[in-house]
Amino acid sequence: MENLIHMEIGGVNFSINIPGKTPHILQEHDPNYRSFFRRVTKRKNKVPEAIDIKINLELENLPDTRKLTKIFDSGQSWLMFREGDDYWIILHPPSHEKPFWAARFNRDVKEVTVYCGARFFQERERETIILNPVRYPLDQLLIMYILARHQGAVIHAAGMEMSGKGFILAGPSGAGKSTLARLFNASIGQNNPGVLVLSDERIVTRKVNGTFKAYGTPWHGEEGTTRNKCVPLSGIFFLNHGKENRAKPLKPQQALERLLQVTSIPWYDRDVMPGVLLFCEELLTRVPLFEFHFTPGLEAIRFLETCIRDI
């Protein structure tokens, strides 16, 4: 029997296969992931739109990737390579002699093998304990590639549920995503039960059965808000700091550049990039778009709630 742990982010279900008789993956090291994965012997109550990805963990023989063709270098810690039809993602911070892990997958991204370095497994009381490598940045990079072929994308945005509707507040670092998430969280404490913050940093968006949806993720910002929930996407607000609170509707062509700036797109990969661009184009024509100038106070939340009632 396979020793599996299931982790689901943005409707992508990672079934992580633990080798041998390993008792479990350590989950406690990052509380932001707790609501996104669970240990089961057989998958139950599967979400219909879930995309199933099998991940096999290997604890030995970290491959030598020096002969692979490099296609991207993040300049910080991870690199991407090609080997025929296969991709390799390597987490190798410059300050370390050896990589932390190496992940291999093909174009379909239906199955991934993750070769774990020594730092990811430990012996405790005659049992092997594995730290979960399927976390940032690996999970986010895999989901970027997976959604490129399944009508979806990862967007640099905070996400909210208001009265059953989903809205994303998109912008680059410093645009105010965590600030607004903090204000929304504060408004919840002031008897505003119709509001729920999904994330203050990254949101997954997907088209499922003709409907656009927003998913909370474990990839948080300064506010540290993460929530494993999916809501229908009813609007996108592009953030700007301002001297007053105001919102202006945008046409798709006006919003295109702004959306591309905050969407995770593998520009270096011509095989995958078009799928993300096509999704962005349809998203802009199907979901209401706004430019939102705001001041950092609860008045911004009240103003935004008023706007949303009319959508």
Residue, then its C-alpha position, 0 to 999 in steps of 0.5 A: m500500500e502506498n504511503l500517501i499524504h494529500m495536499e491541495i492548493g488551488g484545486v491541485n491535489f498533490s498526492i505525495n508518495i513517501p518511500g518505504k515505511t516512513p511514518h509521516i512527513l513533518q507538518e508542524h514546521d509551517p503552520n500556514y500549510r496545515s489547512f492545505f494537507r491531510r494524511v489519508t490512506k485513500r482519497k475521499n470526498k474528491v473535489p470534482e475540479a481537482i487536478d491530480i498530481k503524483i509526487n514521488l519522494e526520493l531520499e538518496n542519489l541527488p542527481d548531478t544536474r551540471k550537464l543539463t541545459k539551464i533555461f532560467d536562474s532566479g538569481q536567488s535560490w532556484l534554477m530551472f533546466r531542460e533535459g529533452d521533454d523533462y524539466w528540472i527545478i533545483l533549489h540551490p542557494p549560493s551559500h550552500e555547497k549542495p542543492f536542497w532538492a531537485a524536482r523532475f517532471n515532464r510537460d504534462v506535469k502529471e507526475v513529479t519526482v523530488y530528490c531530497g537532500a540530506r537536510f530533508f530527512q532525519e532519523r528519530e527513534r529508529e524511524t525516518i522523518i521527512l520534512n515536506p519539500v512540497r512547499y514554497p517555492l516548489d509548490q508554487l512553481l509546479i502550480m504555475y506550470i500545471l495551471a498553464r495547461h488547465q486554464g488558471a494562473v497564480i496572481h500576486a494579489a490578496g483575496m477576499e470573500m464578501s457575502g459569498k462573492g470573491f474579489i482579488l486585490a492585485g498589485p506588486s510588492g508595496a501596493g497595499k495587499s497586506t494593508l488591506a487584508r489587515l484592515f479587512n481582518a480588523s473589520i471582521g472583528q468589528n462585527n462584519p461576519g460577511v467578510l473572509v480574507l483568503s490570502d494577503e499575498r498570492i491567489v490562484t485563479r481558475k476557470v472551472n466548468g465555465t466559471f472563474k474561481a479564486y482560491g486561497t493559498p498558503w503563500h502569505g505576505e506581511e499579514g500572514t493570512t492563509r485560508n484553504k477556500c474557493v469562491p466564485l470570482s466576481g471582480i478584480f481591483f488593481l491597487n494604487h495608493g491615493k489621497e482619497n478612496r475611489a474606484k474606476p471601471l477598466k476596460p480589458q485593454q486598460a487592465l492587460e498590462r497591469l494583470l501581466q505584471v502581477t501574474s506568474i508567467p514563465w516568460y522564459d518557456r515558449d512552450v508554456m507561456p501561451g497557455v497563461l496568456l490565453f487564460c489572462e485574456e479570457l479572464l479580463t473579458r469575463v470578470p469586472l475590472f477596476e482601478f482602486h485608489f485608497t487611503p490606509g484606513l477602515e474608510a477604504i474597506r467601507f468604500l470597497e464594500t459599497c462598490i462591491r454591492d453594486i457588482 
